Every structure is written in C-alpha cells, then in structure tokens.
Amino acid sequence: MSRTGAAGTGPVPPGTDWDELAGWWRRTFANGADLEYELQILPLAAAGLAGCRRLLDVGTGEGQLARRLAAAEPSPELVVGIDPYPRQLHNAVAQSGGARYLQAAGEALPFAGASFDGVVCCLVIEHADDPDAVLSELARVLAPGGRLLLLVNHPVVQGPGSGLVDDTVLGERYWRIGPYLPRQVVVEEVDPGVPVRFAHRPLSGYVNPLCEAGLVLTRLEEPVPPLDFLADSVDLDLELAMPRLCLMVFERRAPMAQ
Ligand SMILES: C[S@@+](CC[C@H](N)C(=O)[O-])C[C@H]1O[C@@H](n2cnc3c(N)ncnc32)[C@H](O)[C@@H]1O
C-alpha cells in the first residue's frame, strides 16, 4: 500500500468520495467476497450485539452488517443503517434484508438521545470528516443498558507507516511500526486506482472521548486474523502475530435501582 499524503506535514487530504467507490466496495467486500468480513467481522459484530432490540449501524455502506443484525433470532424490533453516501445506500436498500436505511452522517445522527440499545460503527470512523463528532453522537444515541461496538483498523500495528516489510535484499521480514501518537490523515491506495483517506489516532483518542461521554469500556478484542484470509501471505507466522482489527465494546450503564 502506498501513502500519498499526511496532515501535520501538509494540507489535510480531501475526504474519500464513497459514492465513487460504492461499486468497488460491494464487489470487493460484501456478500462473501471478503473472508475477513465473513470469518471474523460479521460474526464478531453479531455476537457482540446479540440480544439487542433496537439497533443502529453507523456508516452502513451497502448494509452487510445491518442485514446480518436483522437476521438474528429472535428478530430485533428495529435495525437502521445510516450512511451519508446515496450510492452506498442505494446498494443497501436494493438488498434490504429486513433493515431500514436513512441518509445521514455519523456526525449528526437524526435520532433522539438514547434511541438504541445496540450501536455499531465498523471501519467507518477513520473515514469521517469529524471523528470526534461521530464519537459524541454514538454515545448520545445509546440508551442506558445499551452496548456500542466500535471496530477500527488496529491503530497500534496497522497505522500509517506500519506493516509487514519484506526486505529481499537483506533477507529480513519484520513488522514496522509507524508514528503511533500523532493524529494524522493519510491517503492509502488500497487497490490500484482506489485512494482512501484514513484519519489515524491512538487508542486513547477513541476510549477517552467515549468514557467522558458517560460510557464504560467493557471489552477490547484484538483478534488473530483468520487463517484463510491470510492464505497468500509471504509470512504467515508474522501476520498471525499482528492484529488487524481492534474491537472495543462500550456500555452505558443503567442507573442503579433505588
Ligand atoms: C470501509 S466502509 C465500511 C462500511 C460498513 N460499515 C461495513 O463494515 O461493511 C466505510 C463507510 O463509511 C461511510 N462513511 C464515510 N464517512 C462517513 C460519515 N461521516 N458518517 C457515516 N458514515 C460515513 C462510507 O460511506 C462507507 O460506507
């Protein structure tokens, strides 16, 4: 992956147009196309929100998480997916799967406070124009007793400048860690001709705003990447030793009964 820009050292790169990427996203990541989603992300999200009745998927894309949540037994009362990009939503609506969809940005959720007992935001916040506003909104709409699942690319080992280095000259393979603490915005060419903007922040940049908004971090998962997903790896042992995902589970504790 090549990085083509970084805030802090120059102007902040413009945001990604996810409408332009809607076809690529659906072909590459949805409906079984991506083993990491199939084997890990979708099952983790479904398990983490099991039992929730009113669910919100923030940055739903073409809706694969919302569909998965809506298929749970017993059926939830309501599953809503929101996304600001109409073509992503068009693809979500076309597949329906029991969820409802609304065009909205994570920075300004069109719901009253405490509307949902299950909220998920999966690989979205790194792409938002204002991640702090999204964090604040995620906390606001979570009802007492509710659960928020926040999934991000692991900021410690998958951040800008981090990744597997295969030095064929020196005959070395190792994991390089890029600058971790600085918040920076980079553009990565994730596929040929597909630039995507990522806003990096350290883990404290996710946890502390949500705790300050009254949530409690109850679990942090750093799952081993699925073996089948890494089938083409040049160094399986090294990649299995490095998490790709970080899943944080937050709760808004219900007030104690008097
Ligand atoms: C990497 S995709 C993930 C899609 C979906 N969450 C999934 O896991 O299948 C990122 C999604 O974030 C959406 N997005 C970008 N900026 C957003 C914002 N400010 N608020 C909500 N969603 C946003 C994009 O339209 C895109 O659908």
The ligand as an ORCA input file, in Angstrom:
! r2SCAN-3c Opt
* xyz 0 1
  C     -14.948      0.961      4.978
  S     -16.644      1.290      4.636
  C     -17.444      0.307      5.901
  C     -18.890      0.038      5.574
  C     -19.637     -0.850      6.610
  N     -19.559     -0.280      7.929
  C     -19.091     -2.246      6.623
  O     -18.344     -2.578      7.557
  O     -19.425     -3.021      5.708
  C     -16.767      2.932      5.276
  C     -18.172      3.504      5.212
  O     -18.196      4.736      5.965
  C     -19.090      5.612      5.318
  N     -18.813      6.972      5.805
  C     -17.856      7.836      5.403
  N     -17.941      8.994      6.102
  C     -18.968      8.834      6.975
  C     -19.554      9.664      7.975
  N     -19.100     10.887      8.206
  N     -20.601      9.197      8.680
  C     -21.072      7.924      8.446
  N     -20.551      7.099      7.517
  C     -19.520      7.544      6.788
  C     -18.824      5.383      3.851
  O     -19.851      5.826      3.015
  C     -18.658      3.867      3.824
  O     -19.901      3.249      3.581
*
